[in-house]
Amino acid sequence: MWHLPSSKPLTGKQWIETVATELGNNPKIQLATKPVVKINTTLKK
């Protein structure tokens, strides 16, 4: 088993910002509320 040195893990926000920057976009982060998540899971059924 190999153990490679690495940096600290990225948070979700840091990952989104990094990917958006690499793609040349301005990241727009929003929190999904519980009702929105519930509607989304209901529509998938």
ChimeraX commands (.cxc) that place a marker at each C-alpha (Angstrom):
marker #1 position 0.00,0.00,0.00 radius 0.5
marker #1 position 1.31,3.42,-0.95 radius 0.5
marker #1 position 0.98,6.46,1.25 radius 0.5
marker #1 position 1.41,9.60,-0.75 radius 0.5
marker #1 position 1.72,13.02,0.80 radius 0.5
marker #1 position -1.21,15.26,0.03 radius 0.5
marker #1 position -2.70,18.54,1.11 radius 0.5
marker #1 position -5.69,18.91,3.40 radius 0.5
marker #1 position -9.00,17.86,1.86 radius 0.5
marker #1 position -11.04,20.62,0.21 radius 0.5
marker #1 position -14.41,21.67,1.53 radius 0.5
marker #1 position -17.36,21.55,-0.85 radius 0.5
marker #1 position -17.26,25.34,-1.20 radius 0.5
marker #1 position -13.52,25.33,-1.96 radius 0.5
marker #1 position -14.00,22.60,-4.59 radius 0.5
marker #1 position -16.82,24.52,-6.31 radius 0.5
marker #1 position -14.78,27.74,-6.29 radius 0.5
marker #1 position -11.71,25.97,-7.71 radius 0.5
marker #1 position -13.63,24.27,-10.53 radius 0.5
marker #1 position -15.56,27.45,-11.38 radius 0.5
marker #1 position -12.33,29.47,-11.51 radius 0.5
marker #1 position -10.67,26.91,-13.78 radius 0.5
marker #1 position -13.69,27.07,-16.09 radius 0.5
marker #1 position -13.61,30.87,-16.09 radius 0.5
marker #1 position -16.93,31.21,-14.28 radius 0.5
marker #1 position -18.01,33.09,-11.18 radius 0.5
marker #1 position -19.22,30.52,-8.63 radius 0.5
marker #1 position -22.79,30.98,-7.46 radius 0.5
marker #1 position -23.36,28.87,-4.38 radius 0.5
marker #1 position -26.81,28.43,-2.83 radius 0.5
marker #1 position -28.09,26.28,-0.03 radius 0.5
marker #1 position -31.02,24.05,-0.99 radius 0.5
marker #1 position -33.78,24.29,1.60 radius 0.5
marker #1 position -35.56,21.19,2.89 radius 0.5
marker #1 position -38.76,21.82,0.87 radius 0.5
marker #1 position -36.73,22.11,-2.35 radius 0.5
marker #1 position -34.88,18.87,-1.63 radius 0.5
marker #1 position -38.17,17.13,-0.81 radius 0.5
marker #1 position -39.75,18.28,-4.09 radius 0.5
marker #1 position -36.70,17.08,-5.98 radius 0.5
marker #1 position -36.79,13.61,-4.41 radius 0.5
marker #1 position -40.56,13.39,-4.98 radius 0.5
marker #1 position -40.18,14.21,-8.68 radius 0.5
marker #1 position -37.55,11.49,-9.14 radius 0.5
marker #1 position -39.96,8.73,-8.10 radius 0.5
marker link #1:1,2 radius 0.2
marker link #1:2,3 radius 0.2
marker link #1:3,4 radius 0.2
marker link #1:4,5 radius 0.2
marker link #1:5,6 radius 0.2
marker link #1:6,7 radius 0.2
marker link #1:7,8 radius 0.2
marker link #1:8,9 radius 0.2
marker link #1:9,10 radius 0.2
marker link #1:10,11 radius 0.2
marker link #1:11,12 radius 0.2
marker link #1:12,13 radius 0.2
marker link #1:13,14 radius 0.2
marker link #1:14,15 radius 0.2
marker link #1:15,16 radius 0.2
marker link #1:16,17 radius 0.2
marker link #1:17,18 radius 0.2
marker link #1:18,19 radius 0.2
marker link #1:19,20 radius 0.2
marker link #1:20,21 radius 0.2
marker link #1:21,22 radius 0.2
marker link #1:22,23 radius 0.2
marker link #1:23,24 radius 0.2
marker link #1:24,25 radius 0.2
marker link #1:25,26 radius 0.2
marker link #1:26,27 radius 0.2
marker link #1:27,28 radius 0.2
marker link #1:28,29 radius 0.2
marker link #1:29,30 radius 0.2
marker link #1:30,31 radius 0.2
marker link #1:31,32 radius 0.2
marker link #1:32,33 radius 0.2
marker link #1:33,34 radius 0.2
marker link #1:34,35 radius 0.2
marker link #1:35,36 radius 0.2
marker link #1:36,37 radius 0.2
marker link #1:37,38 radius 0.2
marker link #1:38,39 radius 0.2
marker link #1:39,40 radius 0.2
marker link #1:40,41 radius 0.2
marker link #1:41,42 radius 0.2
marker link #1:42,43 radius 0.2
marker link #1:43,44 radius 0.2
marker link #1:44,45 radius 0.2
view
